[in-house]
Amino acid sequence: MQIFHNPRCSKSREALALLEARGLAPEVIDYLNAPPTLATLMTLTRQLKLPARALLRDGEDEYQALGLADPSMTDAQLLQAIASHPRLLQRPIVVDGDRALIARPPALLNDWLT
């Protein structure tokens, strides 16, 4: 199990605490210091069963600066933007085997883990 984690984010800290309270010890990936590769992001979209746009944080300055609201942008372009600007990655993302969840709000983990 892995968690793409931002220690400064309260939702990310809450999700990690919830996992640990269940006796789980996920590999913590501080994605701001170790940004995911394009290949990793492509895998995440498959595991999440979501389009690339769902991985974007649209409130970040980079979102506006890069014009990511443009609906004509492809998944590949959006994922490349996240790879180049990891602050754009939605958080926290928990991966367990072949499945993944954007744990926002963290309480979503309760049903997902059962």
C-alpha positions as CSV (number, residue, x, y, z in Angstrom):
1,M,0.0,0.0,0.0
2,Q,1.1,3.5,-0.8
3,I,-0.1,7.0,-0.1
4,F,0.8,10.0,-2.2
5,H,1.1,12.4,0.7
6,N,1.6,16.1,1.4
7,P,2.6,16.5,5.1
8,R,1.3,20.1,5.0
9,C,-2.2,19.1,3.9
10,S,-4.6,18.3,6.8
11,K,-6.7,15.9,4.6
12,S,-3.5,14.0,3.7
13,R,-2.4,13.8,7.3
14,E,-5.9,12.7,8.3
15,A,-5.9,9.9,5.7
16,L,-2.5,8.7,6.8
17,A,-3.6,8.6,10.4
18,L,-6.7,6.7,9.5
19,L,-4.6,4.1,7.7
20,E,-2.2,3.8,10.6
21,A,-5.1,3.5,13.1
22,R,-6.2,0.4,11.1
23,G,-2.7,-1.1,11.6
24,L,-1.6,-0.4,8.1
25,A,1.9,0.9,7.3
26,P,1.7,2.4,3.8
27,E,4.7,3.5,1.9
28,V,4.5,7.3,2.2
29,I,5.4,9.1,-1.0
30,D,6.1,12.7,-0.5
31,Y,5.2,13.6,-4.1
32,L,6.3,17.2,-3.8
33,N,9.9,16.1,-3.1
34,A,9.8,13.0,-5.3
35,P,7.4,13.9,-8.1
36,P,5.6,11.0,-9.9
37,T,6.7,10.3,-13.4
38,L,4.4,10.4,-16.3
39,A,4.3,6.6,-16.4
40,T,3.3,6.6,-12.7
41,L,0.6,9.1,-13.3
42,M,-0.8,7.1,-16.2
43,T,-0.9,4.0,-14.0
44,L,-2.7,6.1,-11.3
45,T,-5.4,7.1,-13.8
46,R,-6.0,3.4,-14.7
47,Q,-6.1,2.4,-11.0
48,L,-8.4,5.2,-10.1
49,K,-10.6,4.6,-13.2
50,L,-10.7,8.3,-13.7
51,P,-9.7,10.7,-16.4
52,A,-6.5,12.7,-16.0
53,R,-8.5,15.9,-15.2
54,A,-9.7,14.3,-12.0
55,L,-6.1,14.2,-10.7
56,L,-5.8,18.0,-11.0
57,R,-6.1,20.6,-8.2
58,D,-7.8,23.5,-10.0
59,G,-7.1,25.9,-7.2
60,E,-3.4,26.0,-7.6
61,D,-1.7,29.0,-9.4
62,E,-0.1,26.7,-11.9
63,Y,-3.6,25.5,-13.0
64,Q,-4.4,29.0,-14.2
65,A,-0.9,29.9,-15.4
66,L,-0.8,26.8,-17.6
67,G,-4.3,27.2,-19.0
68,L,-5.3,23.7,-17.7
69,A,-9.0,24.6,-17.8
70,D,-8.9,24.4,-21.5
71,P,-11.2,21.4,-22.3
72,S,-9.2,20.6,-25.5
73,M,-6.2,19.5,-23.5
74,T,-5.5,15.8,-23.7
75,D,-5.0,13.4,-20.8
76,A,-1.3,13.2,-21.9
77,Q,-0.9,17.0,-21.7
78,L,-2.7,17.2,-18.3
79,L,-0.5,14.4,-16.9
80,Q,2.6,16.0,-18.2
81,A,1.6,19.2,-16.4
82,I,1.2,17.3,-13.2
83,A,4.6,15.6,-13.6
84,S,6.2,19.0,-14.2
85,H,4.3,20.7,-11.4
86,P,3.5,18.2,-8.7
87,R,1.5,20.7,-6.6
88,L,-1.2,20.1,-9.2
89,L,-1.7,16.5,-8.0
90,Q,-4.9,15.9,-6.1
91,R,-4.2,14.5,-2.6
92,P,-4.1,12.2,-0.9
93,I,-4.1,9.2,-3.2
94,V,-4.0,5.8,-1.7
95,V,-2.9,2.8,-3.8
96,D,-3.6,-0.8,-2.8
97,G,-2.5,-3.3,-5.4
98,D,-4.3,-2.6,-8.7
99,R,-6.8,-0.1,-7.2
100,A,-6.5,3.5,-6.0
101,L,-8.6,6.1,-4.3
102,I,-8.4,9.9,-4.0
103,A,-9.2,10.0,-0.3
104,R,-10.8,13.3,-0.3
105,P,-12.5,13.4,2.2
106,P,-10.4,10.9,4.1
107,A,-13.6,9.2,5.4
108,L,-13.9,7.6,1.9
109,L,-11.2,5.2,3.0
110,N,-13.5,3.5,5.5
111,D,-15.7,1.9,2.9
112,W,-12.8,1.5,0.4
113,L,-10.7,-0.5,2.9
114,T,-13.5,-3.0,3.7
